[in-house]
Amino acid sequence: MNLIYAAFAFLLALILALVGVTRVGAWLIERRNPPIGEFADINGARIHYLHVSASANADLPPIVFIHGASANLKDQMLPLRPLLEGRAEMLFLDRPGFGWSQRGPGNNENPSAQANTIAALMDRLGIRKAIIVGHSFGGVVTAAFGREHADKTMGLVFLSPATHPWPGGATSWYYDLTTIPVIGRLFSETLTYPAGTLQMADATTCVFSPNKVPDNYLAAASIPLVLRPSAFRANATDVAGLYDYALSAAPHYKEITAPTVVISGDRDKVVYARIHSVGLVRDIPGAELVWVHNLGHKPDWIAPDLVVGAIEKVVGKDVDLEAMARTVEARISGDVYGAGKCADIKEPQTELAPT
């Protein structure tokens, strides 16, 4: 019996120690990555955003950027703002539950709700219509916005999006575990910070692979913010719920009428490009697919010039995106970062791949 008590006491002490490590780690992360924008209360959720004004001679309409999983507003702001500064009014925001944005009182649990929050923030800031640019999980929010807020949508640009159901619907085990009541909360409060800290560099390599992770990317883009327990739970809820949401939402993408461009790479190791990107172009009338060889999951960082070209294209400018894509391909043709460490995902339905 004494052995049982001793084992229980050791387990309890270990849990408390991990909770303490996580609390201190989260505090340090926040100290190193303070908010850089402003806050607005949107339906009970405190949303962090950065609103960039346009110059007097701006040649583009307002642009709203929606980041993907595990990220925050800096992930798109850092590579794209310098190329668009002065040309357009820009809105970068932390999706609800990410960065410095709160999740809210029971809302913002699916892409449609998050699209509603973004639309309300646009109203608050006086942005009547905008081009919506979404990366990865931000793609499914972008699709929801384009379908449910057509009156606010001038055009859509999808970057390596996750938008459609995929065979089996599987996600990483730690996302599913985190969504389990009690167990998931205990997991996020004890193990996600130390384990995530150890794995983050390698995971990021595979997000960018075969392309190079930009120097100081993790620190500059404040990616460790996702390791805080509340942010990790929000991230897990989003990713674990994507399949069921996409099952019901994807059949309605044909209702989207805004001009649309989808940029995707054939070496994406995060999402099934041949399901999501090709599926969007199949489903959205008139959508254009820009397929880039040897590009991974991060066109916003690796091909920001192509992203700007896509933004210009959806507002009617004469832009040859295929020629721009070939220029990007020449630039990254020799990239082999992550080789031997990051396996290519096996994509079903390869007959959908463009040639």
C-alpha positions, 0 to 999 in steps of 0.5 A: 500500500505504501508503494501505491501511495508513493507512486501516486505522490510521485505522479502528482508531483510530476504533474504539478511540476509540468504545470509549473514549467508550462505556466512559466514557459507561457509567461516567458513566451508572452513576454518575448512576443507582446501584442503589436496591434490594437484590440476590439471586442467582437461579440464577447471575444477580444480580437487582436488586429493590425490595421494598415492604412492605404496611401493616397495613391493606392491602386488596390482595394482593402486586403484582409489576411487570414492565417493558418493553424499554429500561427498568428497575424505576423505569419502573413504580415512579415512577408507580405506587408512590405510588398503591399505597403501604401498600395492597399489598406490591410487588415491582419488579425489573430484568428480567435484563440490565436496570438493575442485574440481570445476565443470568446464565450463559446463562439468561434468554434468553426470556420463560419463563426470565425468568418462572422467575427472577421466580417464584424471586425471589418464593419467596426473598422469601416472596411466595406469590401475586401480581397480575402487572403487565406493560408492553410486552415485560413483557407477554409475560413476564407471559403466560408467568408466568400460564401457567407459574406459575398457582399463584403468579398471582392476576391479570394486568394487561397494559399496552400488551403485546407478546405475539403474532406480527405479520405479517412479524415485523420489528423495528428493524434495530439489534436484529437487527444487535446479535444477530449474533456478533462484529459485534453486539458490536462495534456495541454497544461502539462506536456504541450509546452515542453514537448512542443518546444523540443519539436518545433524546429523540426516541425517547422522544417517540414512545414517549409520543406523542401524550401528553406525556413527563413532565418529567425522565422520562429522568433520573428513570427512569434510562432511559440505563442501557440504553445500556450495551453489556451492557444493549443486547445483552440488550435486543436479544436480547429484542426480536429473539427476541420473534417466534419466541417468540410464535409458539410461546407464543401458541397456549397463552394459552387455558390462562391462567385468572387474572382478566385486564385489558388496557389499551391505547391506539388511538394506540400507536406502538410495538406493534400494539395491535390484534394484541397487546391484542385478541389477548390478550382473544380468547385468555384466557378472561374477559379484559377489554379497556380501550380508551383513545382518544388514548392512546399506549404508556405507560398506566403514566405517562399513566393510572396511576389506570386501572392501579390500577383494573385491579389492583383489578378483577382481585381482585374489587373493583367497579370500572367501568373503562370509566367510568375510561377515559372520564375518562382520555380527557377528560384527554388528548383534546387531546394532540398531542405528537409530531405530524409527528415520530412517525408512526402505525404501520400496523396490519394486521387492523384488523377486530380493533379494538374500536369 
